[in-house]
């Protein structure tokens, strides 16, 4: 597991990605999108994991993390866990609002 300071960086980026996706879907659909359907949420998680690895590769952070003993998959796991936590929270809020 990466250090807390390193993990916070990836969690913030993943949360920003999640918010951007929901804002984009809200603009495209003309309404507010609180939670996605399960198949769409799974697709969002897969995209988030791939984007996390791509982002870390683009910023040349994977080499640094691998030198610290952090596997490449940990970056994807952090992005997926963040997106899943936020999506679950949004789904619970949408159920409470109904």
C-alpha positions in Angstrom: 0.0 0.0 0.0 1.4 3.4 -0.9 2.1 6.0 1.7 -0.8 8.1 2.8 0.5 11.2 1.1 0.9 9.3 -2.2 -2.5 7.7 -1.8 -4.3 11.0 -1.2 -3.0 12.3 -4.5 -4.6 9.5 -6.4 -7.8 9.6 -4.4 -8.2 13.3 -5.2 -7.7 12.7 -8.9 -10.2 9.8 -8.9 -12.7 11.9 -7.1 -12.3 14.7 -9.6 -12.8 12.2 -12.4 -16.0 10.9 -10.8 -17.4 14.4 -10.3 -16.5 15.3 -13.9 -18.3 12.2 -15.2 -21.4 13.0 -13.2 -21.4 16.7 -14.2 -20.9 15.7 -17.9 -23.8 13.2 -17.7 -25.9 15.8 -16.0 -25.3 18.3 -18.8 -25.9 15.8 -21.5 -29.1 14.4 -20.0 -30.4 17.8 -18.9 -30.9 16.9 -15.3 -29.0 15.8 -12.2 -27.4 12.4 -12.2 -27.0 11.2 -8.7 -26.3 7.5 -9.2 -25.7 5.3 -12.2 -27.3 2.0 -13.0 -25.2 -1.0 -12.1 -23.8 -1.8 -15.6 -22.9 1.8 -16.2 -21.3 2.0 -12.7 -19.2 -1.1 -13.5 -18.1 0.5 -16.8 -17.2 3.7 -14.9 -15.1 1.6 -12.5 -13.2 -0.1 -15.3 -12.6 3.2 -17.0 -11.4 4.8 -13.7 -8.9 2.0 -13.1 -7.5 2.3 -16.6 -7.4 6.0 -16.5 -5.6 5.9 -13.2 -2.8 3.7 -14.6 -2.7 5.9 -17.7 -2.5 9.1 -15.7 0.3 7.7 -13.4 2.2 6.5 -16.5 1.8 9.9 -18.2 3.1 11.7 -15.2 6.0 9.2 -14.9 4.9 8.3 -11.4 4.7 4.5 -12.0 8.5 4.2 -12.1 8.8 6.0 -8.8 6.1 3.9 -7.2 7.7 0.7 -8.5 11.0 1.8 -7.0 9.1 2.1 -3.7 7.7 -1.4 -4.1 4.2 -0.4 -5.0 2.7 -2.5 -7.8 1.1 -0.9 -10.8 -2.2 -2.5 -9.9 -2.4 -0.6 -6.6 -2.9 2.7 -8.6 -5.9 1.1 -10.4 -7.2 -0.3 -7.1 -7.1 3.2 -5.5 -9.0 4.8 -8.4 -11.6 2.0 -8.5 -12.1 2.0 -4.8 -12.6 5.8 -4.8 -15.1 5.7 -7.7 -16.9 2.7 -6.1 -17.1 4.5 -2.7 -18.5 7.7 -4.2 -20.9 5.8 -6.4 -22.2 3.8 -3.5 -22.6 7.0 -1.5 -24.5 8.6 -4.3 -26.7 5.6 -4.7 -27.6 5.6 -1.0 -28.4 9.3 -1.2 -30.6 8.8 -4.2 -32.5 6.0 -2.3 -32.9 8.3 0.8 -34.2 11.2 -1.4 -36.9 9.0 -3.0 
